[in-house]
Amino acid sequence: MSRFRKTLLRKRRKKESLFKYIMGVLHLWFGLLSGLIIVVVCLSGCLYAFKNQFTDLLNKEKVFVKATETPKKTPAEIQINLEREGKNLTGLTISNDPKRSYVVTYQKDNSDVATYYDPYTGKELGMGDTNLNQFFEVVLDIHRNLMMGEVGRQINGVAILMFCVLLLSGLVLWIPKKWKYWKQAFTVKFSGKFQRINYDLHNTMGFYAFILLFFMAVTGLYVTYPWMKNGLIVSLGGDSISGVSQENQESNSAFDAIFSDMLNRQNEKAELKEEPSASLETILQNADQVLPYEAVTTIEFPNKDNPRFVISKINTNNWLGAMLPDQITLDKTGVVKSKDLFWEKPLHQQFTTLVKPLHTGEILGLKSIILYFIVCFIGFSLPVTGFIFWFNKFRKAK
């Protein structure tokens, strides 16, 4: 027992500052307390990051098509072809990648169908295989709450809070004492013994992954804790959502806005009932005037609940190539009724719009997913290398 206590509460080293000593002790304690949870969260995050890629691979014969010199079918042509078969087009997702198929949704015999569609041949390729969905739902449940509901969610939250302290204290402990040790702090000595390699991997890889791991942790806490969500929104220029009166006021305001929008749509449906519908080409031309760029485009057609066309695009025309969502609605005559453009939102709303892809790494597409996977794998390895380092000290302690 004395050996265990000695490794948990070491003596303060000569010339070691009190601050660095406290950081070292906290780093050890929090690492031992949260290590297993961090391993599970990071490993499940590594797996879930590639959900879309695994799904595409499972459906590769439907997702990917052979690009030919034949012009692609226009949305209007697709709609006409489906109507000939008694199918009412309700939605269409158009990829800007010439080697990817479209996704069409339609109603036939009161059933909703979503299927892949070859834009060159005009053939339906069939519905997607969803066998992996259940697996990834379990992975996501493990990542969010360890499959333990609200209790697991709170355990995860506490562990991630500890992980934030671990990252900050680890950065303090990483800082070399003298200039001559700086090169060593950035490299791994693979020619050394196992314990030295293990220490260098923990020390150096932790430093390189620090910023992204800390960002992942904070965006994860944003979902778990209202105080974190409130703090981030306020720091980005938004209004505080803490306090019962404010929350009620916001809820009432949001309800009023939704109710007003519903009334407007119902009035619009009645007013335009006798008006002829604009062609799909006109709808898309008017949409392109507001969103004048090529991108992955989703079209939702009017239905009994919503009398408007909804056009969504993923805008990547920025220096990072980040995927930023824009959306507009148009009435049946082609008049633009509402715009929800990313760059017109205040900073705190931009952040709340992107918090999920920022957390998962989807924000820049495959390249950022791969980067997040590497960083998340480093996060998975840190508790392992840290425990090995501590256990070796525990084994040698007298």
C-alpha positions in Angstrom: 0.0 0.0 0.0 2.9 2.4 0.8 4.2 1.8 -2.7 0.9 2.7 -4.2 0.6 5.8 -2.1 4.1 6.8 -2.9 3.5 6.7 -6.7 0.2 8.6 -6.3 1.6 11.5 -4.2 5.3 11.9 -5.0 7.6 14.3 -3.3 8.2 17.7 -4.7 11.4 17.7 -6.7 14.3 20.1 -6.0 13.8 23.5 -7.7 10.4 22.3 -8.9 7.8 25.1 -8.8 4.7 24.5 -6.7 2.5 25.1 -9.8 4.3 22.5 -11.8 4.2 20.1 -8.9 0.4 20.5 -8.6 0.0 20.1 -12.3 2.0 16.9 -12.2 -0.1 15.4 -9.3 -3.4 16.4 -11.0 -2.2 14.9 -14.3 -1.5 11.6 -12.6 -4.7 11.5 -10.6 -7.1 12.6 -13.4 -5.3 10.3 -15.8 -5.9 7.2 -13.6 -9.5 8.2 -12.9 -10.6 9.0 -16.5 -8.1 6.9 -18.5 -10.5 4.0 -19.3 -13.3 6.3 -20.3 -11.1 8.4 -22.5 -9.9 5.2 -24.3 -13.5 4.1 -24.9 -14.6 7.6 -26.1 -11.6 8.1 -28.4 -11.8 4.6 -29.9 -15.5 4.8 -30.6 -14.9 8.3 -32.1 -12.2 6.8 -34.4 -14.7 4.2 -35.6 -17.7 6.6 -36.0 -15.6 9.1 -38.0 -15.7 6.9 -41.0 -19.4 6.0 -40.9 -20.2 7.6 -44.3 -17.2 6.2 -45.9 -18.0 2.6 -44.7 -21.6 3.1 -45.8 -20.5 4.3 -49.3 -18.1 1.3 -49.5 -20.9 -1.1 -48.7 -23.1 0.5 -51.4 -20.3 1.2 -53.9 -22.1 -0.3 -56.9 -24.9 2.2 -56.2 -23.1 5.2 -54.9 -20.5 5.4 -57.7 -21.4 5.5 -61.4 -19.4 5.5 -64.6 -19.0 9.1 -65.9 -19.8 9.2 -69.6 -20.0 11.9 -72.3 -23.8 11.6 -72.2 -25.2 14.7 -70.5 -26.7 14.1 -67.0 -30.4 14.1 -66.7 -31.8 17.4 -65.4 -34.0 17.4 -62.3 -36.9 18.2 -64.6 -36.2 15.2 -66.7 -35.9 13.0 -63.7 -39.2 14.3 -62.4 -40.9 13.6 -65.7 -39.4 10.1 -66.0 -40.6 9.2 -62.5 -44.1 10.6 -63.1 -44.4 8.3 -66.2 -44.0 5.4 -63.8 -46.5 6.7 -61.4 -44.0 8.0 -58.9 -44.3 11.5 -57.3 -40.8 13.0 -56.8 -40.5 14.5 -53.2 -36.8 15.1 -52.9 -33.6 15.0 -54.9 -29.9 15.2 -53.8 -27.6 16.2 -56.6 -23.9 15.5 -56.2 -21.3 17.8 -57.9 -19.0 14.8 -58.2 -19.4 13.4 -61.8 -18.7 9.9 -60.5 -21.4 9.8 -57.8 -25.0 8.9 -58.3 -28.0 11.1 -57.2 -30.4 10.2 -54.4 -34.1 10.5 -55.2 -37.0 10.1 -52.9 -40.5 9.6 -54.2 -44.0 8.4 -53.3 -45.7 5.5 -54.9 -48.8 3.7 -53.7 -48.7 5.9 -50.5 -45.2 4.6 -49.7 -42.0 6.7 -49.4 -39.0 5.3 -51.3 -35.4 6.6 -51.3 -33.1 5.2 -53.9 -29.9 5.8 -55.8 -30.2 7.1 -59.3 -27.8 7.0 -62.2 -27.9 10.6 -63.7 -26.4 9.4 -67.0 -28.6 6.4 -67.8 -31.7 7.5 -65.9 -31.9 4.1 -64.2 -32.8 3.5 -60.5 -29.9 1.7 -58.8 -31.9 0.5 -55.8 -32.1 1.3 -52.2 -29.0 1.5 -50.0 -27.9 -1.3 -47.8 -28.5 -0.2 -44.1 -26.9 -3.2 -42.4 -24.2 -1.0 -40.9 -26.6 1.5 -39.4 -27.3 -0.5 -36.3 -23.6 -1.1 -35.7 -22.8 2.6 -35.9 -25.8 3.5 -33.7 -24.3 1.3 -31.0 -20.9 3.0 -31.5 -22.5 6.4 -31.2 -24.3 5.3 -28.1 -21.0 4.2 -26.6 -19.3 7.4 -27.6 -22.1 9.6 -26.1 -23.1 7.8 -22.9 -21.3 4.4 -22.7 -24.7 2.8 -23.4 -25.8 3.8 -19.9 -28.3 6.6 -20.7 -28.1 9.8 -18.7 -25.8 8.3 -16.1 -23.3 7.4 -18.7 -23.6 10.8 -20.3 -22.7 12.4 -17.0 -19.8 10.0 -16.5 -18.6 10.9 -19.9 -18.9 14.6 -19.2 -16.8 14.4 -16.0 -14.2 12.3 -17.8 -14.0 14.8 -20.6 -13.6 17.6 -18.1 -10.7 15.7 -16.6 -9.3 15.2 -20.0 -9.3 19.0 -20.6 -7.3 19.4 -17.4 -5.0 16.5 -18.4 -4.3 18.2 -21.7 -3.5 21.6 -20.1 -1.4 20.1 -17.3 0.3 17.9 -19.8 1.3 21.0 -21.8 2.7 22.5 -18.7 4.7 19.4 -17.9 5.9 19.1 -21.5 7.6 22.5 -21.5 11.4 21.7 -21.3 13.4 23.2 -18.4 16.3 24.3 -20.6 16.9 25.3 -24.2 19.0 22.3 -24.9 16.1 20.0 -24.2 13.7 21.6 -26.7 14.8 19.3 -29.7 14.2 16.3 -27.5 10.7 17.5 -26.6 9.7 17.4 -30.3 11.0 14.0 -31.2 10.7 10.4 -30.3 13.9 8.5 -29.6 13.1 5.1 -31.3 16.6 3.9 -30.6 16.0 4.0 -26.9 14.6 1.3 -24.6 10.9 0.6 -24.4 10.3 2.9 -21.4 12.0 5.8 -23.1 10.1 5.2 -26.4 6.8 5.0 -24.4 7.6 8.2 -22.5 8.5 10.1 -25.7 5.4 8.9 -27.5 3.2 10.1 -24.6 5.1 13.4 -24.3 5.6 14.3 -27.9 2.4 13.0 -29.5 0.4 14.6 -26.7 1.9 18.0 -27.6 1.3 17.6 -31.4 -2.3 16.6 -30.9 -3.0 19.1 -28.1 -5.0 21.7 -30.0 -7.3 19.4 -31.8 -7.9 17.1 -28.9 -8.7 20.1 -26.7 -11.1 21.4 -29.4 -12.8 18.0 -29.7 -13.2 17.8 -25.9 -14.7 21.3 -25.7 -17.2 20.8 -28.5 -18.1 17.5 -26.9 -18.8 19.3 -23.6 -20.9 21.8 -25.5 -23.4 19.0 -26.1 -23.2 17.6 -22.5 -23.4 20.7 -20.3 -25.7 23.7 -20.7 -23.1 25.9 -18.9 -20.5 25.1 -21.5 -23.0 25.8 -24.3 -24.0 29.1 -22.7 -20.3 30.1 -22.2 -19.3 29.4 -25.7 -22.3 31.2 -27.2 -21.7 34.3 -25.0 -18.0 34.3 -25.8 -18.9 34.4 -29.5 -21.2 37.3 -29.1 -24.6 35.6 -28.5 -27.1 36.3 -25.6 -26.9 34.2 -22.5 -29.4 31.4 -22.3 -29.0 30.8 -18.6 -31.7 31.7 -16.2 -35.3 30.4 -16.1 -36.9 33.7 -17.2 -34.5 34.1 -20.2 -35.1 30.5 -21.2 -38.9 30.9 -21.0 -38.6 34.1 -23.0 -36.5 32.5 -25.7 -38.9 29.5 -25.8 -41.9 31.8 -26.2 -40.1 33.8 -28.8 -39.1 30.7 -30.7 -42.7 29.4 -30.5 -44.1 32.7 -31.7 -41.7 32.6 -34.7 -42.6 29.1 -35.6 -46.4 29.8 -35.2 -46.1 32.9 -37.3 -44.2 31.0 -40.0 -46.9 28.2 -40.0 -49.6 30.8 -40.5 -47.7 32.5 -43.3 -47.3 29.2 -45.1 -51.0 28.3 -44.7 -52.0 31.7 -46.0 -49.5 31.3 -48.8 -51.1 27.9 -49.7 -54.6 29.5 -49.9 -53.5 32.6 -51.8 -51.6 30.7 -54.4 -54.0 27.8 -54.7 -55.2 28.9 -58.2 -51.8 30.1 -59.4 -50.0 27.9 -61.9 -46.8 26.3 -60.6 -43.5 27.4 -62.0 -41.5 24.8 -63.8 -38.7 23.1 -61.9 -36.1 24.8 -64.2 -37.5 28.2 -63.2 -37.3 27.2 -59.5 -33.7 26.2 -59.8 -32.8 29.2 -61.9 -34.2 31.5 -59.3 -32.4 29.5 -56.6 -29.1 29.9 -58.4 -29.5 33.6 -58.4 -29.3 33.5 -54.6 -26.9 30.6 -54.4 -24.7 31.1 -57.5 -22.2 28.3 -57.1 -21.9 24.6 -57.9 -22.3 22.3 -54.9 -24.0 19.3 -53.5 -27.7 20.4 -53.8 -30.8 19.0 -52.1 -34.3 19.8 -53.4 -37.3 19.2 -51.2 -40.6 19.5 -53.1 -43.8 21.0 -51.7 -46.1 18.7 -49.7 -49.3 18.9 -47.7 -47.4 20.3 -44.7 -45.0 22.6 -46.5 -46.2 24.5 -49.6 -42.6 25.7 -50.5 -39.6 24.3 -52.4 -36.6 24.0 -50.1 -33.2 24.3 -51.8 -30.1 23.5 -49.7 -26.5 23.7 -50.8 -23.2 22.9 -49.2 -20.9 25.9 -50.0 -17.2 25.0 -50.2 -16.1 28.2 -51.9 -13.8 29.4 -49.1 -10.1 29.3 -48.6 -10.3 26.2 -46.3 -12.9 24.4 -48.4 -15.1 24.0 -45.3 -18.6 22.7 -46.0 -21.0 25.5 -45.0 -24.7 25.0 -45.4 -27.0 27.5 -47.1 -30.8 27.1 -47.5 -33.6 29.1 -49.2 -37.3 28.5 -49.7 -39.4 29.4 -52.7 -43.2 29.4 -53.2 -44.8 27.4 -56.0 -44.5 30.4 -58.4 -40.7 30.6 -57.9 -40.6 33.6 -55.6 -37.9 33.4 -52.9 -39.6 33.5 -49.5 -36.8 33.0 -47.0 -33.0 32.8 -47.0 -30.8 31.1 -44.4 -27.3 31.9 -45.5 -24.3 30.9 -43.4 -22.2 34.0 -44.0 -25.1 36.3 -43.0 -25.4 34.7 -39.6 -23.7 36.1 -36.5 -20.6 34.3 -35.2 -22.4 32.4 -32.4 -25.0 31.1 -34.8 -22.3 30.0 -37.3 -20.7 28.0 -34.5 -23.9 26.3 -33.4 -24.6 25.5 -37.0 -21.2 23.8 -37.4 -20.6 22.4 -34.0 -21.4 18.8 -35.0 -19.1 18.7 -38.2 -16.5 20.6 -36.2 -16.6 17.9 -33.5 -16.6 15.0 -35.9 -14.1 16.4 -38.4 -16.6 16.3 -41.3 -16.2 20.1 -41.8 -13.5 19.7 -44.5 -14.6 16.4 -45.9 -12.4 13.3 -46.1 -9.1 15.0 -45.4 -10.2 16.4 -42.1 -11.8 13.1 -41.2 -8.5 11.4 -41.7 -6.7 14.1 -39.6 -9.3 13.7 -36.8 -8.9 9.9 -36.9 -5.1 10.3 -36.4 -5.6 12.8 -33.6 -8.3 10.7 -32.0 -6.1 7.7 -32.1 -3.3 9.7 -30.4 -6.0 10.6 -27.8 -6.7 6.9 -27.4 -3.0 6.1 -26.9 -2.3 8.8 -24.3 -4.0 7.0 -21.4 -2.3 3.7 -22.4 1.2 5.1 -22.6 0.6 7.2 -19.5 -0.6 4.1 -17.5 2.5 2.1 -18.7 4.8 4.9 -17.6 3.1 5.1 -14.1 2.9 1.3 -13.7 6.6 1.0 -14.3 7.2 3.5 -11.6 4.8 1.7 -9.3 6.6 -1.6 -10.0 10.0 -0.2 -9.2 8.9 1.8 -6.1 10.4 0.7 -2.8 
